């Protein structure tokens, strides 16, 4: 039983690191207005969000990359939302995925590789 439990924990951790959760949001605005509205609601750098919880990242017509920043808290496993704007059937859609930072994925892959070699 314990080996099944261990495999289940390993599978859930692998899912956390390497799989992403798709998401799609419909905007009530046209493309240019959607980009400007989202850009106005986000901060550009982590340092500009020191006093309050905020969405931080870059917003443009070609792509969006956002993360939630909580003041005085550090979490390398926080999800990033990587997305792009699309116009489908006259509606503006924000299509993307929630995922962990690529730097965390690389570090954990190396870490678990070294751990498996040591074991």
N, C-alpha and C positions, 0 to 999 in steps of 0.2 A: 504494500500500500504506500509506503513512504517514497518509493521510486516513482510511482504515478503522481504523487503530490509534487515531488521535485520537478518532474517533467512538465507538469501543469504550470508551476511557477516560472520555469524557464521559458515556456511558450508565451506566457503573458508578458514577460519582460522583453522577449524578442519582438513581440507585437508592439509594445510601447516604443521601442527604439526604431524599428525599421519599417513599420507600417504607418500610413497616414490615414486620417479620417476625412473623407470628402465632405465638402459643404458647398451650398449654393444659396445665394441671397438675391432676391429680386429688388430692384430699385424702382422707386416711383418717378425718378428723374431721368432725363436724357443723359447720354454718356458724359459729356463735358460737365454738366451740373453734378452728376454723381461723383466724378473725380474731385471736383472742388469741394463738395460737401464733406466727403470722407477726409480729404486733406486738411480741411479746417478743423475737423474733430480729432485729429491725431497730432502728436508731438513728433518732432524730428529726431531728438536724441534722448537717451536715457537721462542725461543730466538736466534736461528741461522738465522732467517729471519727478524731481526730488521731493516735492511737497505733497503730491497726491497720486493716487492710482490712475494710470492713464494708458491709452493705446499709443505705442511708439513705433515708428517705422517710416517707410517710404510709400508714397502713393503717386502713381502716374497712370496714364492711359495704357501704357505697355505692361504694367505689373504693379502688384501691391505686396508688401511684406510687412506684417504687423506682429507685435508681441505685446503682452500685457506686462506693465512694470508696476510693481508695488514698492513704495518707498521703504528703505531700510531692510529689504528682503532680497536674498539672492537665491536663485533656483536655476541651475543649469538645465534642468529637464522641463522648463516651462515650454508650453507649446507656441510655435510660430504659426501664423496664418499666412500662407503663400497663395496668392490668387492673381486673377486677371479679370478685367472687365470684358464682357462680351455683349453684343447686341443680337438678340434672337427674337425673331418675329416682332420687331419693333419695340421690344422690352430690353432694358439694360439689366444684365445679370452679372453678379460678382461670383465667379466660380473659382474654387480653390480647395485647399486641404490644410488641415491642422497637422503639424509634424514637429518633431524635435530638431534642434539645431544640427546641421551637418557636422560641426565640430564635435559635438557630444557623441554622435554616431561613430565617428572615426576613433575618438578616444576610447569609447566602450568596446569597440571591435578589437582594438589593440590590447586593451586590458583583459578581455575575456580570452583572447588568443594566448596571451602570456600566462594567464591563469590555467588554461587547459594544458599548455606545455609543461608547466610546473607540476600539475597534478599527475 
